[in-house]
Amino acid sequence: MPGIAISVEEKAYALLKEDAEKILQLIKVQIDNLTMPQCPLYEEVLDTQMYGLSREIDLAVRLNLVSEEQGKALLDNLERQLNILHEASQKSVKG
């Protein structure tokens, strides 16, 4: 099976990025279908997911699979996207 060899570091980063995307999709679904951003359940899910991702990133950094800068950039990017999503949901609620 011919393919491109991927380093362990690249695979670790790709998995972390995938997990960040899953969190974003989960929150999109929650905003679109289930709860408002002011809801404690929404906040609890978001906090739990973000904490879990930050722990994954910390472990990957400690194992030298990703750099601190890469990990911070992943979290910063996800937070930025979540803020955009939150602001958009607030605008739609206010009409």
N, CA, C and O atoms as a MOPAC input file, in Angstrom:
PM7 MOZYME 1SCF
protein

 N      0.85500 1    -1.17900 1     0.00000 1
 C      0.00000 1     0.00000 1     0.00000 1
 C      0.88900 1     1.22600 1     0.00000 1
 O      1.39500 1     1.62000 1     1.05100 1
 N      1.08700 1     1.83300 1    -1.14900 1
 C      1.94800 1     3.00700 1    -1.21300 1
 C      1.27600 1     4.20100 1    -0.54300 1
 O      0.06400 1     4.39100 1    -0.65000 1
 N      2.07500 1     4.99000 1     0.14000 1
 C      1.54900 1     6.17000 1     0.80300 1
 C      2.67300 1     7.07400 1     1.23500 1
 O      3.85000 1     6.73200 1     1.12600 1
 N      2.30200 1     8.19700 1     1.71100 1
 C      3.27900 1     9.16100 1     2.19000 1
 C      3.54600 1     8.86400 1     3.65400 1
 O      2.61600 1     8.73500 1     4.45000 1
 N      4.80500 1     8.75700 1     4.00200 1
 C      5.17300 1     8.49400 1     5.39000 1
 C      4.89800 1     9.74000 1     6.22900 1
 O      5.27200 1    10.85700 1     5.87200 1
 N      4.24100 1     9.50900 1     7.34000 1
 C      3.93200 1    10.60500 1     8.25500 1
 C      4.69700 1    10.36500 1     9.54800 1
 O      4.70800 1     9.25800 1    10.08600 1
 N      5.33300 1    11.41600 1    10.03400 1
 C      6.06300 1    11.28400 1    11.28900 1
 C      5.07800 1    11.20300 1    12.45400 1
 O      3.91300 1    11.58100 1    12.32600 1
 N      5.55400 1    10.71500 1    13.56700 1
 C      4.73500 1    10.62100 1    14.76400 1
 C      4.27900 1    12.02000 1    15.18800 1
 O      3.14800 1    12.20500 1    15.63600 1
 N      5.17100 1    12.99600 1    15.04200 1
 C      4.84500 1    14.37200 1    15.41200 1
 C      3.71900 1    14.92900 1    14.54100 1
 O      2.80900 1    15.59200 1    15.04000 1
 N      3.78700 1    14.65600 1    13.24400 1
 C      2.73700 1    15.13100 1    12.33800 1
 C      1.40900 1    14.45800 1    12.64900 1
 O      0.35400 1    15.09100 1    12.60900 1
 N      1.47100 1    13.17900 1    12.95700 1
 C      0.25000 1    12.44600 1    13.29900 1
 C     -0.34900 1    12.98000 1    14.59800 1
 O     -1.56500 1    13.14900 1    14.69200 1
 N      0.48800 1    13.24600 1    15.59700 1
 C      0.00000 1    13.78200 1    16.86900 1
 C     -0.67000 1    15.13200 1    16.65100 1
 O     -1.74700 1    15.38700 1    17.19100 1
 N     -0.04200 1    15.99500 1    15.86500 1
 C     -0.62300 1    17.30700 1    15.58800 1
 C     -1.95100 1    17.16100 1    14.84100 1
 O     -2.91800 1    17.85700 1    15.14900 1
 N     -1.99600 1    16.27200 1    13.88000 1
 C     -3.22000 1    16.05300 1    13.10700 1
 C     -4.35200 1    15.55400 1    14.01300 1
 O     -5.50200 1    15.96600 1    13.85400 1
 N     -4.03300 1    14.68200 1    14.94600 1
 C     -5.05100 1    14.17700 1    15.87400 1
 C     -5.55900 1    15.27300 1    16.79900 1
 O     -6.75700 1    15.36000 1    17.06800 1
 N     -4.65100 1    16.10600 1    17.28300 1
 C     -5.05700 1    17.21900 1    18.13700 1
 C     -5.94100 1    18.19900 1    17.36200 1
 O     -6.94200 1    18.69200 1    17.88100 1
 N     -5.56100 1    18.46700 1    16.13100 1
 C     -6.33900 1    19.37200 1    15.29000 1
 C     -7.73300 1    18.78200 1    15.03400 1
 O     -8.73200 1    19.50100 1    15.03600 1
 N     -7.77800 1    17.48500 1    14.81600 1
 C     -9.04700 1    16.79200 1    14.61100 1
 C     -9.93300 1    16.90700 1    15.85100 1
 O    -11.13500 1    17.14400 1    15.73700 1
 N     -9.34300 1    16.74100 1    17.03100 1
 C    -10.10100 1    16.87400 1    18.27300 1
 C    -10.63000 1    18.29600 1    18.44600 1
 O    -11.75400 1    18.49000 1    18.90800 1
 N     -9.82300 1    19.28700 1    18.07800 1
 C    -10.26600 1    20.67600 1    18.15400 1
 C    -11.45100 1    20.90100 1    17.22200 1
 O    -12.40200 1    21.59300 1    17.58400 1
 N    -11.40100 1    20.32900 1    16.04000 1
 C    -12.50000 1    20.45800 1    15.07800 1
 C    -13.76300 1    19.77400 1    15.60800 1
 O    -14.86900 1    20.27300 1    15.40300 1
 N    -13.60700 1    18.64800 1    16.28000 1
 C    -14.76200 1    17.95600 1    16.86700 1
 C    -15.43600 1    18.82500 1    17.92300 1
 O    -16.66300 1    18.86800 1    18.00800 1
 N    -14.63200 1    19.51500 1    18.72500 1
 C    -15.18700 1    20.41200 1    19.74600 1
 C    -15.97200 1    21.52800 1    19.07000 1
 O    -17.08500 1    21.85100 1    19.48700 1
 N    -15.40000 1    22.11100 1    18.03800 1
 C    -16.07400 1    23.18300 1    17.32000 1
 C    -17.40700 1    22.69300 1    16.75100 1
 O    -18.42100 1    23.38300 1    16.86500 1
 N    -17.41000 1    21.51300 1    16.14300 1
 C    -18.64000 1    20.96000 1    15.57500 1
 C    -19.67100 1    20.66500 1    16.66700 1
 O    -20.86200 1    20.91500 1    16.48200 1
 N    -19.21900 1    20.14100 1    17.79100 1
 C    -20.11500 1    19.84900 1    18.91200 1
 C    -20.79200 1    21.12900 1    19.39900 1
 O    -21.99800 1    21.14500 1    19.64600 1
 N    -20.02600 1    22.17800 1    19.53200 1
 C    -20.58100 1    23.44300 1    20.01000 1
 C    -21.51800 1    24.04400 1    18.96200 1
 O    -22.54200 1    24.62900 1    19.31400 1
 N    -21.17600 1    23.90700 1    17.67700 1
 C    -22.07900 1    24.39000 1    16.62100 1
 C    -23.42700 1    23.69900 1    16.71800 1
 O    -24.47000 1    24.35100 1    16.65600 1
 N    -23.41000 1    22.38500 1    16.87100 1
 C    -24.65500 1    21.62500 1    16.98400 1
 C    -25.42600 1    22.06400 1    18.22400 1
 O    -26.64500 1    22.23000 1    18.18400 1
 N    -24.71500 1    22.24600 1    19.30100 1
 C    -25.36100 1    22.64200 1    20.54300 1
 C    -26.01600 1    24.01300 1    20.39300 1
 O    -27.14400 1    24.21100 1    20.84400 1
 N    -25.32900 1    24.94800 1    19.77200 1
 C    -25.89100 1    26.28300 1    19.57700 1
 C    -27.07600 1    26.22200 1    18.61100 1
 O    -28.11700 1    26.83100 1    18.85600 1
 N    -26.91000 1    25.48900 1    17.52300 1
 C    -27.95500 1    25.43800 1    16.50000 1
 C    -29.21200 1    24.71600 1    16.96400 1
 O    -30.31900 1    25.10600 1    16.59400 1
 N    -29.05800 1    23.67900 1    17.76400 1
 C    -30.19400 1    22.80600 1    18.03800 1
 C    -30.62100 1    22.66800 1    19.49100 1
 O    -31.78300 1    22.37200 1    19.76900 1
 N    -29.72300 1    22.87200 1    20.39300 1
 C    -30.05900 1    22.46300 1    21.75000 1
 C    -30.21400 1    23.60400 1    22.74500 1
 O    -31.28500 1    23.78300 1    23.32600 1
 N    -29.16200 1    24.36600 1    22.94100 1
 C    -29.18100 1    25.32300 1    24.03600 1
 C    -28.58800 1    26.65400 1    23.62400 1
 O    -27.92800 1    26.77300 1    22.59200 1
 N    -28.83500 1    27.63300 1    24.43900 1
 C    -28.28700 1    28.96600 1    24.22700 1
 C    -26.91500 1    29.05000 1    24.90400 1
 O    -26.65300 1    28.33600 1    25.87200 1
 N    -26.04000 1    29.92400 1    24.39200 1
 C    -24.71200 1    30.05800 1    24.99200 1
 C    -24.72600 1    30.46000 1    26.46500 1
 O    -23.74200 1    30.23800 1    27.17000 1
 N    -25.82900 1    31.05000 1    26.94200 1
 C    -25.90600 1    31.43600 1    28.35500 1
 C    -26.26700 1    30.26100 1    29.26000 1
 O    -26.19200 1    30.36800 1    30.48400 1
 N    -26.65600 1    29.15400 1    28.66200 1
 C    -27.09400 1    27.97900 1    29.40900 1
 C    -25.91600 1    27.33500 1    30.14400 1
 O    -24.84500 1    27.16000 1    29.56300 1
 N    -26.11000 1    26.98300 1    31.42100 1
 C    -25.02600 1    26.33000 1    32.16600 1
 C    -24.54400 1    25.03100 1    31.51400 1
 O    -23.35900 1    24.70700 1    31.59100 1
 N    -25.44800 1    24.28800 1    30.87500 1
 C    -25.05600 1    23.04800 1    30.20800 1
 C    -24.07700 1    23.34400 1    29.07400 1
 O    -23.06700 1    22.65800 1    28.92200 1
 N    -24.37800 1    24.35600 1    28.28900 1
 C    -23.48500 1    24.77500 1    27.19200 1
 C    -22.11000 1    25.09800 1    27.75000 1
 O    -21.09600 1    24.61800 1    27.24300 1
 N    -22.07900 1    25.91600 1    28.79900 1
 C    -20.80200 1    26.32600 1    29.39000 1
 C    -20.04100 1    25.13600 1    29.96100 1
 O    -18.81800 1    25.06100 1    29.84200 1
 N    -20.76600 1    24.20400 1    30.58000 1
 C    -20.11800 1    23.02900 1    31.15900 1
 C    -19.50700 1    22.13800 1    30.07600 1
 O    -18.38400 1    21.65400 1    30.21700 1
 N    -20.25400 1    21.93100 1    29.00500 1
 C    -19.73700 1    21.12100 1    27.89800 1
 C    -18.50600 1    21.78700 1    27.30000 1
 O    -17.48700 1    21.13300 1    27.07400 1
 N    -18.60000 1    23.07900 1    27.04800 1
 C    -17.47400 1    23.81200 1    26.46800 1
 C    -16.25200 1    23.75700 1    27.37900 1
 O    -15.14600 1    23.47200 1    26.92000 1
 N    -16.44700 1    24.02700 1    28.66200 1
 C    -15.32800 1    24.00000 1    29.60700 1
 C    -14.69300 1    22.61300 1    29.68400 1
 O    -13.46900 1    22.48500 1    29.69200 1
 N    -15.52100 1    21.58700 1    29.74000 1
 C    -15.02100 1    20.21800 1    29.83400 1
 C    -14.23200 1    19.83800 1    28.58800 1
 O    -13.14900 1    19.26100 1    28.68600 1
 N    -14.77100 1    20.15900 1    27.42500 1
 C    -14.09700 1    19.82700 1    26.17300 1
 C    -12.78100 1    20.59300 1    26.02500 1
 O    -11.77000 1    20.02500 1    25.61100 1
 N    -12.79900 1    21.86500 1    26.36000 1
 C    -11.58100 1    22.68100 1    26.24200 1
 C    -10.51700 1    22.19600 1    27.23900 1
 O     -9.32900 1    22.15400 1    26.91700 1
 N    -10.94600 1    21.83600 1    28.42900 1
 C    -10.00100 1    21.31900 1    29.41300 1
 C     -9.37500 1    20.01800 1    28.91200 1
 O     -8.16200 1    19.82800 1    29.00300 1
 N    -10.20700 1    19.13000 1    28.38500 1
 C     -9.69000 1    17.86000 1    27.87100 1
 C     -8.68500 1    18.06600 1    26.75200 1
 O     -7.64200 1    17.41400 1    26.71800 1
 N     -8.99900 1    18.97600 1    25.83400 1
 C     -8.07500 1    19.25200 1    24.74400 1
 C     -6.78300 1    19.85900 1    25.26900 1
 O     -5.69900 1    19.50800 1    24.80200 1
 N     -6.88600 1    20.75200 1    26.21900 1
 C     -5.66200 1    21.36900 1    26.76200 1
 C     -4.77300 1    20.32200 1    27.43300 1
 O     -3.54700 1    20.41600 1    27.36700 1
 N     -5.38600 1    19.32600 1    28.07800 1
 C     -4.60200 1    18.24500 1    28.70800 1
 C     -3.95100 1    17.37400 1    27.63200 1
 O     -2.79900 1    16.96700 1    27.78100 1
 N     -4.67400 1    17.08800 1    26.55800 1
 C     -4.09200 1    16.32700 1    25.43800 1
 C     -2.87800 1    17.06900 1    24.88100 1
 O     -1.82800 1    16.47600 1    24.63400 1
 N     -3.04300 1    18.36200 1    24.69000 1
 C     -1.95300 1    19.17300 1    24.14100 1
 C     -0.77100 1    19.19100 1    25.10700 1
 O      0.37700 1    19.05500 1    24.68400 1
 N     -1.04500 1    19.35600 1    26.38900 1
 C      0.04200 1    19.33900 1    27.38200 1
 C      0.82900 1    18.03600 1    27.31700 1
 O      2.05900 1    18.04200 1    27.36000 1
 N      0.11700 1    16.92400 1    27.21300 1
 C      0.79000 1    15.62400 1    27.13000 1
 C      1.63700 1    15.54000 1    25.86300 1
 O      2.78400 1    15.09400 1    25.91000 1
 N      1.07900 1    15.96600 1    24.73800 1
 C      1.82300 1    15.92400 1    23.47600 1
 C      3.07200 1    16.80700 1    23.54600 1
 O      4.11500 1    16.45300 1    22.99700 1
 N      2.96700 1    17.94000 1    24.21300 1
 C      4.13200 1    18.82400 1    24.38200 1
 C      5.17200 1    18.13800 1    25.26000 1
 O      6.36100 1    18.15000 1    24.94000 1
 N      4.73200 1    17.54100 1    26.36500 1
 C      5.66600 1    16.87200 1    27.27900 1
 C      6.36800 1    15.69900 1    26.61100 1
 O      7.50200 1    15.37100 1    26.96000 1
 N      5.69700 1    15.06400 1    25.64900 1
 C      6.30300 1    13.94700 1    24.91700 1
 C      7.10300 1    14.41900 1    23.70300 1
 O      7.61700 1    13.60900 1    22.93100 1
 N      7.19900 1    15.73700 1    23.54700 1
 C      7.90400 1    16.34600 1    22.40900 1
 C      7.31600 1    15.93800 1    21.06100 1
 O      8.03600 1    15.77600 1    20.07600 1
 N      5.99300 1    15.77500 1    21.03900 1
 C      5.31700 1    15.44700 1    19.79000 1
 C      4.85700 1    16.70300 1    19.06600 1
 O      4.78100 1    16.72900 1    17.83800 1
 N      4.55400 1    17.73300 1    19.82500 1
 C      4.23900 1    19.05000 1    19.26400 1
 C      4.94200 1    20.09500 1    20.11300 1
 O      5.23300 1    19.86800 1    21.28700 1
 N      5.20700 1    21.22900 1    19.51300 1
 C      5.85400 1    22.30700 1    20.26600 1
 C      4.80300 1    23.05000 1    21.09700 1
 O      3.60500 1    22.97700 1    20.82500 1
 N      5.28000 1    23.75600 1    22.10500 1
 C      4.36600 1    24.57500 1    22.90400 1
 C      3.65000 1    25.58100 1    22.02100 1
 O      2.46200 1    25.84700 1    22.20100 1
 N      4.38300 1    26.13600 1    21.06400 1
 C      3.80600 1    27.13300 1    20.15900 1
 C      2.66900 1    26.52800 1    19.32300 1
 O      1.62500 1    27.15500 1    19.14100 1
 N      2.87900 1    25.30900 1    18.82100 1
 C      1.83200 1    24.64500 1    18.04200 1
 C      0.59600 1    24.39000 1    18.90400 1
 O     -0.53400 1    24.61600 1    18.46900 1
 N      0.82000 1    23.92400 1    20.11400 1
 C     -0.29000 1    23.65200 1    21.02400 1
 C     -1.06400 1    24.91100 1    21.36900 1
 O     -2.29500 1    24.92100 1    21.36200 1
 N     -0.33100 1    25.97000 1    21.67100 1
 C     -0.97300 1    27.24500 1    21.98900 1
 C     -1.74600 1    27.76600 1    20.78400 1
 O     -2.85100 1    28.28700 1    20.93100 1
 N     -1.17300 1    27.62700 1    19.60200 1
 C     -1.84600 1    28.08900 1    18.38700 1
 C     -3.14600 1    27.31900 1    18.14600 1
 O     -4.14600 1    27.90200 1    17.72800 1
 N     -3.12900 1    26.00800 1    18.41200 1
 C     -4.35100 1    25.20000 1    18.26100 1
 C     -5.45400 1    25.69800 1    19.19500 1
 O     -6.59300 1    25.89300 1    18.77200 1
 N     -5.11000 1    25.90100 1    20.46200 1
 C     -6.09400 1    26.38000 1    21.42900 1
 C     -6.57000 1    27.78700 1    21.08500 1
 O     -7.76600 1    28.07300 1    21.14000 1
 N     -5.63500 1    28.66400 1    20.73200 1
 C     -6.00200 1    30.04200 1    20.38000 1
 C     -6.93100 1    30.07200 1    19.17900 1
 O     -7.90900 1    30.82000 1    19.16300 1
 N     -6.62800 1    29.26300 1    18.17500 1
 C     -7.46400 1    29.21200 1    16.97800 1
 C     -8.86500 1    28.70400 1    17.31400 1
 O     -9.85800 1    29.26100 1    16.84600 1
 N     -8.94200 1    27.65600 1    18.11800 1
 C    -10.24600 1    27.12000 1    18.50200 1
 C    -11.03200 1    28.16200 1    19.29500 1
 O    -12.22100 1    28.35900 1    19.04400 1
 N    -10.38700 1    28.82600 1    20.24400 1
 C    -11.06900 1    29.85100 1    21.03500 1
 C    -11.56900 1    30.98500 1    20.14600 1
 O    -12.67000 1    31.49700 1    20.34900 1
 N    -10.76900 1    31.37200 1    19.17000 1
 C    -11.16200 1    32.43500 1    18.24300 1
 C    -12.40300 1    32.00200 1    17.44500 1
 O    -13.35100 1    32.77400 1    17.29400 1
 N    -12.38600 1    30.77400 1    16.94400 1
 C    -13.53600 1    30.26700 1    16.18300 1
 C    -14.78200 1    30.14900 1    17.05400 1
 O    -15.89000 1    30.44700 1    16.60700 1
 N    -14.59800 1    29.71600 1    18.29700 1
 C    -15.74100 1    29.60900 1    19.21200 1
 C    -16.30400 1    30.98600 1    19.54400 1
 O    -17.51900 1    31.14300 1    19.66500 1
 N    -15.43700 1    31.98200 1    19.69300 1
 C    -15.90600 1    33.34500 1    19.95600 1
 C    -16.72000 1    33.88100 1    18.78100 1
 O    -17.74700 1    34.53100 1    18.97700 1
 N    -16.26300 1    33.60700 1    17.56500 1
 C    -17.00200 1    34.02900 1    16.37300 1
 C    -18.37300 1    33.36700 1    16.34900 1
 O    -19.38100 1    34.01200 1    16.06300 1
 N    -18.39700 1    32.08300 1    16.65000 1
 C    -19.64500 1    31.32300 1    16.68900 1
 C    -20.58600 1    31.88400 1    17.75700 1
 O    -21.78200 1    32.05200 1    17.52200 1
 N    -20.03500 1    32.16500 1    18.90800 1
 C    -20.82900 1    32.71400 1    20.03100 1
 C    -21.40800 1    34.08100 1    19.64800 1
 O    -22.58800 1    34.34300 1    19.88300 1
 N    -20.58800 1    34.94000 1    19.06500 1
 C    -21.06500 1    36.26900 1    18.66700 1
 C    -22.16200 1    36.15300 1    17.61900 1
 O    -23.14700 1    36.88800 1    17.67600 1
 N    -22.00700 1    35.24900 1    16.67200 1
 C    -23.02400 1    35.05400 1    15.62900 1
 C    -24.33400 1    34.58300 1    16.25200 1
 O    -25.40900 1    35.02300 1    15.84500 1
 N    -24.24900 1    33.69100 1    17.23600 1
 C    -25.47500 1    33.19200 1    17.87800 1
 C    -26.14600 1    34.29800 1    18.68200 1
 O    -27.37300 1    34.35100 1    18.76000 1
 N    -25.34700 1    35.18300 1    19.28400 1
 C    -25.91500 1    36.30600 1    20.03100 1
 C    -26.65500 1    37.26100 1    19.11100 1
 O    -27.72400 1    37.76500 1    19.45400 1
 N    -26.07600 1    37.51000 1    17.93300 1
 C    -26.72300 1    38.40600 1    16.96400 1
 C    -28.03500 1    37.81800 1    16.47600 1
 O    -29.01500 1    38.54300 1    16.30300 1
 N    -28.06400 1    36.50300 1    16.25100 1
 C    -29.29100 1    35.87700 1    15.75600 1
 C    -30.37700 1    35.86600 1    16.82700 1
 O    -31.56300 1    35.92000 1    16.50000 1
 N    -29.99000 1    35.79800 1    18.10200 1
 C    -30.95700 1    35.81900 1    19.19700 1
 C    -31.55500 1    37.21500 1    19.34300 1
 O    -32.75300 1    37.37300 1    19.57800 1
 N    -30.70200 1    38.21300 1    19.19900 1
 C    -31.16100 1    39.60500 1    19.34900 1
 C    -31.96300 1    40.06400 1    18.14400 1
 O    -32.69700 1    41.05000 1    18.21000 1
 N    -31.81200 1    39.33400 1    17.03500 1
 C    -32.60000 1    39.59300 1    15.85300 1
 C    -32.04900 1    40.67900 1    15.03100 1
 O    -32.61500 1    41.01300 1    13.99000 1

